[in-house]
Amino acid sequence: MPNEPAPVPVHTRRTRFDPADELRRLSAGGPVTRVSLAPGAGDRPLWLVTGYHEVRHVLGDQVRFSTSRFGARTPGGTSRTQRPDDGIGLLMDYDPPEHTRLRKMLTPEFTVRRMRRLRPRIEAIVTECLDAMERAGPPADLVELFAAAVPGPVLCELIGVPRDDRDDFLRRCHAHLETGKERGERAAAGTAFTRYLAALVARQRKDPDEGFLGMLVRDHGEEFTDKELRGICVLLMLAGLDNISGMLGLGTLALLENPGQLAVVRDDPAALDRGIEELLRYLSVPHAPTPRTAVEDMTLGGKRIRAGDTLVCSIPLANRDPALTDEPDRLDLTREPGPHVAFGHGIHHCLGAALARMELRIGYAELLRRFPGLRLAIPAEDVEFRVRSTAYGVERLPVTW
């Protein structure tokens, strides 16, 4: 029997493109609001941080806020628990100095210049997906054939999964992520997924290629453990799949519902870079980064936070704060890009941001070029949205052209 669905956490609730009214009401009471007791933390409260400046403050202060679920720092600077094997290498759960050590070695592999090496393969993958959509003929589900079909092969290309292995590897990865599946089935898929990555790391140790893993092995050798390399690959896959598919599907819907805005990027491809930043801000596909634990007592947004309290930062509300931009609830692809927090902020700013921007730019540009008459095949009010996920999106998007 499938597990009963868990209640949707308040910070993930949306109404189409917007934060849900319930979230709006909470944020109206101030930029920091107590919402419940933190799970597993006894009588400690859970705070929802919604103000733009307050979110940047929390995400940017690694001294007073810990990200680690497995060894969060206490006011004395010590760790509470040991990190289990399945938490090794998951960078978003690391505090300095461990985070600093790993991030320093990884950052050169994610520069814009390095990511450009992937551009021809990304272009080919996007073309293959759009070819399949054209063959399917209208109406076609843009999520299945394009939005969800692009990021997996791109990530496999990045970490070096051979093409013959990709279908099975991605099937297991998606099964592990699918919250609607029975827990045992998800766990089995996750075990097979991580076992494959462990074998991939072992192969790269023996014979490193020119890809991401091979370069890390060649450049840093024993500075990485095998478990760290495996965990980094897990993180890249889990973070990259839903976020990019969410942005491609949800962004396409937003453009189709705003034909004047769609014309901005369709008629002037040079405007797409600016337009993508506005879509990232407006849609805010990630609900929240890793929760933070306060390391010391403090006042934040007028509320007294105690050491040990948990804070969840709302990306959608921070990016819709008038403190960031005028008329934040309006989609305006000509808007001067501001420092949104769709990729986070501080030392945990998304490592793959350059890759994500490249995928989105290539994906949107080629979609609009190939299908200039693209339009919804169902009424807009019938579009189903994806809510039970770490990233927002649409379940299906039937389109015609």
C-alpha positions, 0 to 999 in steps of 0.5 A: 500500500502506498504511504499516506501523503504527508502534509504539504509544509507551509513554506512550499505552498503556492497558488499557480506562480505565486506564494500561497495566500497563507504564506502572504498572511504569515509574511504580513506579520513581519519578516520572521514568523514562528510557524510550528515546532521544529521536527525532532527538536523537542520544544524548539520553534521553527521560524519562517524567514520571508524578508529579502534582507533577513533571508540574505542575512541568514544565508550569508552568515555561516558563523551564527547559522549552521546548515549541517543536519548531521553535525550542527555546531553548538554554541561551543563550536562542537558537533552533535553527531557523526555524519552517516555514509549517505550524508558524506559529500552533500555539500549543502549540509556542511559547515566550514571548515569542511565545506571550505575544503570541498568547495575550494576544490570543486569551484574551478570545475563550475566556472562559466569557462569550464561549463562552456565545454558542455555547451555542444552536448547541451545543444545536442540534448535539447535538439534531440528532445525537441525532435522527439516532441515534434515527432510526437506531434501536437498535442504533446506534453512539454514536461515529459518530452522536454522539461523533464527530458533535458536535465538528466542527460546533461547531468549524466554528461557532466559526471560521466555516466556512459550513454548505454547506462543512462536510461537505467541510471536516471530511472533509478534516480527519478524513482528515488526522488518520487515522493508518491512511491512506496518508501521501500521502493524509493530506498531500493532505487536510492541504493542502486543509484548510489551503488552505481555512482560508487562504481563510477568513482572507482572506475575514474580512480583507475582511469580518469577521463576528461570529465568532471570526476576525472579532472577532480581525481587527476587534480586532487587525488587523495584529497577527496575520499571515494565517499565524498566524490560519490556524495557530490555526484548524488548532490548534483543529480538530486539538485539539478533534476527537479530545479531545471525541469521545474524552470523549463516547464513553469517558465514556458507556462509563464511565457505562454500566459504572458504573450507580450513577455514571450515576444520580448525574448522570442523577437530579441534573443539577446534579451534572454539573459536578462529574461532568465534572471527575471524568470528565476526571480519571479518563479523561484522554483526552489522552495527553500535552501537547507534549514539553518540552526541558530548557533547562538541567541540573537534578534532577527527581524524583531524576533528573539531567536535562541541557540538551537532554533531552526530557521527556514528561508522562503525563496519565493517570498524573499524574491517577491519582497518590494525591498528587492524590486518594484512591483515584485509580483509582476513578470517583467523580462525587461527589468534590470536584474537584481541580486535575487536569491533563487540560487541561494546566497553566501557560501552555499550559493548554488555551485551549478548556477552557471550550468543551470543558466546555460541550460535554461538559455539554450532550452528556452531559445531553441524551444521558441525558435523551433515552435514559434506558434507554441501555445497551450493545448488545454485551458490554463486553469486546467494545468496541474502543478507539482507541489510534493517536491523540493522544487516547484513545477508543473506535472504536465503541460499539454501544448500545440503549435 
